[in-house]
Amino acid sequence: MTKWTYFLLALFVVCGCALGMAAQSAALLPWIDESFLFGLFFLMAGCLALVIRSGFFTAFSRGFKQLKDMFFRKPRVLDSDLYSAHDPSFQRKKEEILRRGTSLMLASGFGLILFSLVLTCFYYV
C-alpha cells in the first residue's frame, strides 16, 4: 500500500468523526446506509478485479478465444503491426492502470465501510 492509501483511509475516519459530531443522530442513518452500500460495491468490484488479474479465468478465456477463432475469421488488417495488441509498452501501461484501479477500488471500499462504522458509533452514542 502506498502512502496515499493511508491518507485516504485517514481522511475517511476524520470526515466520519467530523460529520458524527456535527450532525444529529437521526440525520446520520442515511449516511451510514449509503456509505456502507457504496463501500461494499467498491470492495466487491476491487476483489473481482483482483481475481481477474490473478489469472483465475485464463483457462476460460483461452477456450472462448479458440471457439471464436474457429467460428469467425480474423480480418487481415488486424495482422499488421499497427494493430498489435501485444506491444510491450501497451501491456505495461495497461497493467499499471489495472493495478492502480484495483488498489483504488479496494482502498475506497474499505474506507467507506470504515466511514460507515465510525458514523455508526456516533449514531448509537
Backbone as JSON Lines, residues from 0, in Angstrom:
{"i":0,"aa":"M","n":[0.84,-1.18,0.0],"ca":[0.0,0.0,0.0],"c":[0.89,1.25,0.0]}
{"i":1,"aa":"T","n":[0.45,2.2,-0.73],"ca":[1.22,3.43,-0.8],"c":[0.73,4.42,0.24]}
{"i":2,"aa":"K","n":[1.46,5.52,0.34],"ca":[1.12,6.5,1.37],"c":[-0.2,7.21,1.09]}
{"i":3,"aa":"W","n":[-0.6,7.32,-0.19],"ca":[-1.87,7.97,-0.48],"c":[-3.04,7.1,-0.03]}
{"i":4,"aa":"T","n":[-2.85,5.79,0.05],"ca":[-3.91,4.9,0.54],"c":[-4.13,5.15,2.02]}
{"i":5,"aa":"Y","n":[-3.05,5.28,2.78],"ca":[-3.19,5.58,4.2],"c":[-3.82,6.96,4.41]}
{"i":6,"aa":"F","n":[-3.45,7.91,3.55],"ca":[-4.04,9.25,3.63],"c":[-5.54,9.19,3.35]}
{"i":7,"aa":"L","n":[-5.94,8.39,2.37],"ca":[-7.35,8.24,2.03],"c":[-8.14,7.62,3.18]}
{"i":8,"aa":"L","n":[-7.58,6.6,3.81],"ca":[-8.26,5.95,4.95],"c":[-8.36,6.91,6.13]}
{"i":9,"aa":"A","n":[-7.29,7.66,6.39],"ca":[-7.33,8.63,7.49],"c":[-8.33,9.74,7.2]}
{"i":10,"aa":"L","n":[-8.45,10.14,5.94],"ca":[-9.42,11.16,5.55],"c":[-10.85,10.68,5.8]}
{"i":11,"aa":"F","n":[-11.14,9.42,5.5],"ca":[-12.47,8.87,5.75],"c":[-12.79,8.86,7.25]}
{"i":12,"aa":"V","n":[-11.82,8.51,8.06],"ca":[-12.04,8.48,9.51],"c":[-12.27,9.89,10.05]}
{"i":13,"aa":"V","n":[-11.45,10.84,9.61],"ca":[-11.6,12.22,10.08],"c":[-12.93,12.81,9.62]}
{"i":14,"aa":"C","n":[-13.32,12.55,8.37],"ca":[-14.62,13.04,7.88],"c":[-15.77,12.4,8.64]}
{"i":15,"aa":"G","n":[-15.64,11.13,8.97],"ca":[-16.67,10.46,9.75],"c":[-16.81,11.05,11.15]}
{"i":16,"aa":"C","n":[-15.68,11.34,11.77],"ca":[-15.73,11.95,13.11],"c":[-16.32,13.35,13.05]}
{"i":17,"aa":"A","n":[-15.94,14.12,12.05],"ca":[-16.46,15.49,11.93],"c":[-17.96,15.48,11.66]}
{"i":18,"aa":"L","n":[-18.4,14.6,10.77],"ca":[-19.83,14.52,10.47],"c":[-20.6,13.98,11.66]}
{"i":19,"aa":"G","n":[-20.02,13.04,12.39],"ca":[-20.68,12.48,13.56],"c":[-20.87,13.48,14.67]}
{"i":20,"aa":"M","n":[-19.9,14.38,14.83],"ca":[-20.03,15.4,15.88],"c":[-20.96,16.53,15.46]}
{"i":21,"aa":"A","n":[-21.01,16.82,14.16],"ca":[-21.79,17.97,13.69],"c":[-23.26,17.65,13.48]}
{"i":22,"aa":"A","n":[-23.59,16.45,13.07],"ca":[-24.97,16.11,12.71],"c":[-25.7,15.49,13.89]}
{"i":23,"aa":"Q","n":[-27.02,15.58,13.82],"ca":[-27.85,14.92,14.83],"c":[-27.88,13.42,14.56]}
{"i":24,"aa":"S","n":[-28.28,12.68,15.55],"ca":[-28.25,11.23,15.47],"c":[-29.19,10.7,14.38]}
{"i":25,"aa":"A","n":[-30.37,11.27,14.25],"ca":[-31.33,10.79,13.25],"c":[-30.89,11.09,11.83]}
{"i":26,"aa":"A","n":[-30.11,12.14,11.63],"ca":[-29.65,12.5,10.29],"c":[-28.5,11.63,9.81]}
{"i":27,"aa":"L","n":[-27.9,10.87,10.71],"ca":[-26.75,10.04,10.33],"c":[-27.14,8.74,9.64]}
{"i":28,"aa":"L","n":[-28.36,8.28,9.86],"ca":[-28.76,6.97,9.35],"c":[-28.66,6.86,7.83]}
{"i":29,"aa":"P","n":[-29.13,7.84,7.04],"ca":[-28.94,7.71,5.58],"c":[-27.47,7.71,5.16]}
{"i":30,"aa":"W","n":[-26.65,8.49,5.85],"ca":[-25.22,8.49,5.54],"c":[-24.6,7.13,5.82]}
{"i":31,"aa":"I","n":[-24.99,6.52,6.92],"ca":[-24.45,5.21,7.3],"c":[-24.82,4.17,6.25]}
{"i":32,"aa":"D","n":[-26.1,4.15,5.87],"ca":[-26.57,3.15,4.9],"c":[-25.9,3.32,3.54]}
{"i":33,"aa":"E","n":[-25.89,4.55,3.05],"ca":[-25.34,4.78,1.71],"c":[-23.83,4.54,1.66]}
{"i":34,"aa":"S","n":[-23.12,4.98,2.68],"ca":[-21.67,4.78,2.66],"c":[-21.33,3.29,2.77]}
{"i":35,"aa":"F","n":[-22.1,2.55,3.54],"ca":[-21.84,1.11,3.64],"c":[-22.11,0.41,2.31]}
{"i":36,"aa":"L","n":[-23.22,0.77,1.65],"ca":[-23.54,0.12,0.38],"c":[-22.54,0.48,-0.72]}
{"i":37,"aa":"F","n":[-22.15,1.75,-0.8],"ca":[-21.14,2.14,-1.78],"c":[-19.8,1.47,-1.47]}
{"i":38,"aa":"G","n":[-19.44,1.41,-0.2],"ca":[-18.2,0.74,0.18],"c":[-18.22,-0.73,-0.17]}
{"i":39,"aa":"L","n":[-19.35,-1.38,0.05],"ca":[-19.49,-2.79,-0.29],"c":[-19.37,-3.0,-1.79]}
{"i":40,"aa":"F","n":[-19.98,-2.1,-2.57],"ca":[-19.88,-2.2,-4.03],"c":[-18.43,-2.05,-4.49]}
{"i":41,"aa":"F","n":[-17.73,-1.03,-3.99],"ca":[-16.33,-0.83,-4.39],"c":[-15.44,-1.98,-3.94]}
{"i":42,"aa":"L","n":[-15.71,-2.51,-2.75],"ca":[-14.91,-3.63,-2.26],"c":[-15.13,-4.88,-3.11]}
{"i":43,"aa":"M","n":[-16.37,-5.14,-3.49],"ca":[-16.65,-6.29,-4.35],"c":[-16.05,-6.12,-5.74]}
{"i":44,"aa":"A","n":[-16.14,-4.91,-6.31],"ca":[-15.55,-4.66,-7.62],"c":[-14.03,-4.8,-7.56]}
{"i":45,"aa":"G","n":[-13.41,-4.31,-6.5],"ca":[-11.96,-4.45,-6.35],"c":[-11.53,-5.9,-6.19]}
{"i":46,"aa":"C","n":[-12.3,-6.66,-5.44],"ca":[-11.98,-8.09,-5.27],"c":[-12.15,-8.84,-6.59]}
{"i":47,"aa":"L","n":[-13.19,-8.5,-7.35],"ca":[-13.39,-9.13,-8.66],"c":[-12.24,-8.79,-9.6]}
{"i":48,"aa":"A","n":[-11.8,-7.53,-9.61],"ca":[-10.67,-7.14,-10.44],"c":[-9.39,-7.85,-10.0]}
{"i":49,"aa":"L","n":[-9.22,-8.04,-8.7],"ca":[-8.05,-8.74,-8.19],"c":[-8.04,-10.21,-8.61]}
{"i":50,"aa":"V","n":[-9.2,-10.84,-8.58],"ca":[-9.3,-12.25,-9.01],"c":[-9.04,-12.36,-10.51]}
{"i":51,"aa":"I","n":[-9.58,-11.44,-11.29],"ca":[-9.36,-11.49,-12.73],"c":[-7.89,-11.24,-13.06]}
{"i":52,"aa":"R","n":[-7.26,-10.29,-12.36],"ca":[-5.84,-10.01,-12.59],"c":[-4.95,-11.17,-12.19]}
{"i":53,"aa":"S","n":[-5.39,-11.99,-11.24],"ca":[-4.56,-13.09,-10.77],"c":[-4.46,-14.21,-11.8]}
{"i":54,"aa":"G","n":[-5.34,-14.21,-12.8],"ca":[-5.28,-15.24,-13.84],"c":[-6.19,-16.41,-13.58]}
{"i":55,"aa":"F","n":[-7.16,-16.26,-12.71],"ca":[-8.05,-17.36,-12.38],"c":[-8.91,-17.78,-13.56]}
{"i":56,"aa":"F","n":[-9.31,-16.84,-14.41],"ca":[-10.19,-17.14,-15.53],"c":[-9.44,-17.3,-16.85]}
{"i":57,"aa":"T","n":[-8.13,-17.51,-16.8],"ca":[-7.33,-17.62,-18.01],"c":[-7.74,-18.83,-18.86]}
{"i":58,"aa":"A","n":[-8.01,-19.94,-18.23],"ca":[-8.4,-21.14,-18.98],"c":[-9.72,-20.92,-19.71]}
{"i":59,"aa":"F","n":[-10.67,-20.26,-19.05],"ca":[-11.95,-19.99,-19.7],"c":[-11.79,-19.03,-20.87]}
{"i":60,"aa":"S","n":[-10.99,-17.99,-20.68],"ca":[-10.82,-17.0,-21.77],"c":[-10.08,-17.62,-22.95]}
{"i":61,"aa":"R","n":[-9.13,-18.49,-22.71],"ca":[-8.44,-19.15,-23.82],"c":[-9.39,-20.07,-24.58]}
{"i":62,"aa":"G","n":[-10.23,-20.78,-23.85],"ca":[-11.19,-21.66,-24.5],"c":[-12.19,-20.89,-25.36]}
{"i":63,"aa":"F","n":[-12.7,-19.79,-24.85],"ca":[-13.63,-18.99,-25.63],"c":[-12.94,-18.32,-26.81]}
{"i":64,"aa":"K","n":[-11.66,-17.97,-26.66],"ca":[-10.92,-17.39,-27.79],"c":[-10.72,-18.44,-28.88]}
{"i":65,"aa":"Q","n":[-10.46,-19.67,-28.51],"ca":[-10.32,-20.73,-29.5],"c":[-11.64,-20.99,-30.21]}
{"i":66,"aa":"L","n":[-12.74,-20.95,-29.47],"ca":[-14.06,-21.11,-30.1],"c":[-14.34,-19.97,-31.06]}
{"i":67,"aa":"K","n":[-14.0,-18.74,-30.68],"ca":[-14.22,-17.59,-31.54],"c":[-13.39,-17.71,-32.82]}
{"i":68,"aa":"D","n":[-12.12,-18.12,-32.68],"ca":[-11.26,-18.26,-33.85],"c":[-11.74,-19.37,-34.77]}
{"i":69,"aa":"M","n":[-12.41,-20.36,-34.21],"ca":[-12.9,-21.47,-35.02],"c":[-14.12,-21.05,-35.84]}
{"i":70,"aa":"F","n":[-14.96,-20.15,-35.3],"ca":[-16.19,-19.78,-35.99],"c":[-16.1,-18.47,-36.78]}
{"i":71,"aa":"F","n":[-15.25,-17.57,-36.37],"ca":[-15.17,-16.27,-37.03],"c":[-13.78,-16.04,-37.61]}
{"i":72,"aa":"R","n":[-13.75,-15.52,-38.81],"ca":[-12.5,-15.26,-39.5],"c":[-11.93,-13.93,-39.02]}
{"i":73,"aa":"K","n":[-10.61,-13.87,-38.85],"ca":[-9.94,-12.66,-38.4],"c":[-9.66,-11.76,-39.6]}
{"i":74,"aa":"P","n":[-10.02,-10.47,-39.54],"ca":[-9.72,-9.58,-40.67],"c":[-8.22,-9.43,-40.89]}
{"i":75,"aa":"R","n":[-7.82,-9.28,-42.14],"ca":[-6.41,-9.19,-42.47],"c":[-5.77,-7.91,-41.95]}
{"i":76,"aa":"V","n":[-6.56,-6.86,-41.8],"ca":[-6.0,-5.59,-41.33],"c":[-5.47,-5.73,-39.9]}
{"i":77,"aa":"L","n":[-6.01,-6.64,-39.12],"ca":[-5.55,-6.83,-37.75],"c":[-4.22,-7.57,-37.68]}
{"i":78,"aa":"D","n":[-3.75,-8.12,-38.79],"ca":[-2.45,-8.8,-38.82],"c":[-1.29,-7.82,-38.92]}
{"i":79,"aa":"S","n":[-1.56,-6.58,-39.27],"ca":[-0.47,-5.61,-39.43],"c":[0.09,-5.21,-38.07]}
{"i":80,"aa":"D","n":[1.25,-4.57,-38.09],"ca":[1.91,-4.14,-36.85],"c":[1.21,-2.97,-36.19]}
{"i":81,"aa":"L","n":[0.42,-2.22,-36.93],"ca":[-0.26,-1.06,-36.37],"c":[-1.32,-1.47,-35.35]}
{"i":82,"aa":"Y","n":[-1.89,-2.63,-35.53],"ca":[-2.97,-3.08,-34.65],"c":[-2.52,-4.16,-33.66]}
{"i":83,"aa":"S","n":[-1.25,-4.2,-33.39],"ca":[-0.72,-5.23,-32.5],"c":[-1.12,-4.94,-31.05]}
{"i":84,"aa":"A","n":[-1.82,-5.87,-30.44],"ca":[-2.22,-5.72,-29.04],"c":[-1.17,-6.31,-28.1]}
{"i":85,"aa":"H","n":[-0.11,-6.87,-28.66],"ca":[0.94,-7.49,-27.84],"c":[2.14,-6.59,-27.7]}
{"i":86,"aa":"D","n":[1.95,-5.31,-27.88],"ca":[3.02,-4.33,-27.72],"c":[3.43,-4.28,-26.25]}
{"i":87,"aa":"P","n":[4.73,-4.44,-25.92],"ca":[5.14,-4.48,-24.52],"c":[4.85,-3.19,-23.76]}
{"i":88,"aa":"S","n":[5.01,-2.05,-24.41],"ca":[4.74,-0.8,-23.69],"c":[3.24,-0.66,-23.41]}
{"i":89,"aa":"F","n":[2.41,-1.07,-24.35],"ca":[0.96,-1.05,-24.13],"c":[0.57,-1.99,-22.99]}
{"i":90,"aa":"Q","n":[1.17,-3.16,-22.95],"ca":[0.87,-4.13,-21.88],"c":[1.28,-3.58,-20.51]}
{"i":91,"aa":"R","n":[2.45,-2.91,-20.44],"ca":[2.89,-2.33,-19.17],"c":[1.94,-1.23,-18.71]}
{"i":92,"aa":"K","n":[1.54,-0.36,-19.63],"ca":[0.61,0.71,-19.27],"c":[-0.73,0.14,-18.82]}
{"i":93,"aa":"K","n":[-1.2,-0.85,-19.53],"ca":[-2.48,-1.47,-19.17],"c":[-2.4,-2.13,-17.8]}
{"i":94,"aa":"E","n":[-1.33,-2.82,-17.52],"ca":[-1.16,-3.47,-16.22],"c":[-1.05,-2.45,-15.1]}
{"i":95,"aa":"E","n":[-0.35,-1.34,-15.35],"ca":[-0.22,-0.29,-14.34],"c":[-1.57,0.36,-14.03]}
{"i":96,"aa":"I","n":[-2.37,0.62,-15.05],"ca":[-3.69,1.21,-14.85],"c":[-4.59,0.24,-14.09]}
{"i":97,"aa":"L","n":[-4.54,-1.03,-14.45],"ca":[-5.36,-2.03,-13.75],"c":[-4.93,-2.18,-12.29]}
{"i":98,"aa":"R","n":[-3.62,-2.14,-12.05],"ca":[-3.13,-2.28,-10.68],"c":[-3.56,-1.1,-9.83]}
{"i":99,"aa":"R","n":[-3.41,0.12,-10.36],"ca":[-3.81,1.3,-9.6],"c":[-5.32,1.36,-9.41]}
{"i":100,"aa":"G","n":[-6.07,0.99,-10.43],"ca":[-7.53,0.99,-10.31],"c":[-8.02,-0.01,-9.27]}
{"i":101,"aa":"T","n":[-7.39,-1.19,-9.26],"ca":[-7.77,-2.2,-8.28],"c":[-7.47,-1.74,-6.86]}
{"i":102,"aa":"S","n":[-6.29,-1.18,-6.66],"ca":[-5.95,-0.73,-5.31],"c":[-6.8,0.46,-4.89]}
{"i":103,"aa":"L","n":[-7.17,1.32,-5.83],"ca":[-8.04,2.45,-5.51],"c":[-9.44,1.96,-5.13]}
{"i":104,"aa":"M","n":[-9.96,0.99,-5.86],"ca":[-11.29,0.45,-5.52],"c":[-11.27,-0.24,-4.17]}
{"i":105,"aa":"L","n":[-10.24,-1.01,-3.89],"ca":[-10.17,-1.69,-2.6],"c":[-10.02,-0.7,-1.45]}
{"i":106,"aa":"A","n":[-9.17,0.31,-1.63],"ca":[-8.96,1.3,-0.57],"c":[-10.2,2.15,-0.34]}
{"i":107,"aa":"S","n":[-10.86,2.57,-1.41],"ca":[-12.06,3.39,-1.22],"c":[-13.2,2.57,-0.65]}
{"i":108,"aa":"G","n":[-13.33,1.31,-1.04],"ca":[-14.36,0.46,-0.45],"c":[-14.14,0.24,1.03]}
{"i":109,"aa":"F","n":[-12.9,-0.05,1.39],"ca":[-12.58,-0.24,2.8],"c":[-12.76,1.07,3.58]}
{"i":110,"aa":"G","n":[-12.39,2.18,2.96],"ca":[-12.54,3.48,3.61],"c":[-13.99,3.86,3.83]}
{"i":111,"aa":"L","n":[-14.85,3.58,2.85],"ca":[-16.27,3.9,3.01],"c":[-16.92,3.02,4.08]}
{"i":112,"aa":"I","n":[-16.52,1.77,4.15],"ca":[-17.05,0.91,5.21],"c":[-16.54,1.38,6.57]}
{"i":113,"aa":"L","n":[-15.3,1.81,6.64],"ca":[-14.75,2.37,7.87],"c":[-15.48,3.66,8.25]}
{"i":114,"aa":"F","n":[-15.79,4.5,7.27],"ca":[-16.58,5.71,7.47],"c":[-17.95,5.36,8.04]}
{"i":115,"aa":"S","n":[-18.56,4.32,7.5],"ca":[-19.86,3.87,7.99],"c":[-19.78,3.37,9.43]}
{"i":116,"aa":"L","n":[-18.7,2.67,9.77],"ca":[-18.55,2.19,11.14],"c":[-18.33,3.32,12.13]}
{"i":117,"aa":"V","n":[-17.57,4.34,11.73],"ca":[-17.35,5.5,12.62],"c":[-18.68,6.22,12.84]}
{"i":118,"aa":"L","n":[-19.46,6.4,11.77],"ca":[-20.76,7.05,11.93],"c":[-21.71,6.21,12.77]}
{"i":119,"aa":"T","n":[-21.61,4.9,12.67],"ca":[-22.46,4.02,13.49],"c":[-22.14,4.2,14.95]}
{"i":120,"aa":"C","n":[-20.88,4.38,15.28],"ca":[-20.51,4.62,16.69],"c":[-21.12,5.92,17.18]}
{"i":121,"aa":"F","n":[-21.12,6.97,16.35],"ca":[-21.73,8.24,16.77],"c":[-23.25,8.12,16.81]}
{"i":122,"aa":"Y","n":[-23.83,7.26,15.98],"ca":[-25.29,7.11,15.97],"c":[-25.79,6.49,17.26]}
{"i":123,"aa":"Y","n":[-25.08,5.52,17.8],"ca":[-25.53,4.83,19.0],"c":[-25.07,5.5,20.3]}
{"i":124,"aa":"V","n":[-24.22,6.5,20.21],"ca":[-23.74,7.18,21.43],"c":[-24.61,8.35,21.79]}
